[in-house]
């Protein structure tokens, strides 16, 4: 048992040393030593305005989806309890898929920049 603990300690220290060495090599690499070019303020403002527009569109899409979901989750007067529960399960799946799609669209916007 003692030898297993010693081996784990030794291998974990070796791994930490490798990580430290890799980090120092990445910091010293010439790829990261060049300063980043400064952006023009107009371009930055334009991108911020575009982002705000997309964010507002996303918020609107989320609000519409949530309102639709709330209406769909209500029980109809002609519906049995069993049919209502089944419709709720299907609506929950649809709602989750729509929310994922909205989030995916936003990630596409962010990562395309």
Secondary structure, DSSP 8 states (H G I E B T S, - for coil): -HHHHHHHHHHHHHHHHHHHHHHHHHHHSTTTTS------HHHHHHHHHHHHHHHHHHHHHHHHHHHHHHHHHS--TT--HHHHHHHHHHHHHHHHHHHHHHHHHHHHHHHT-
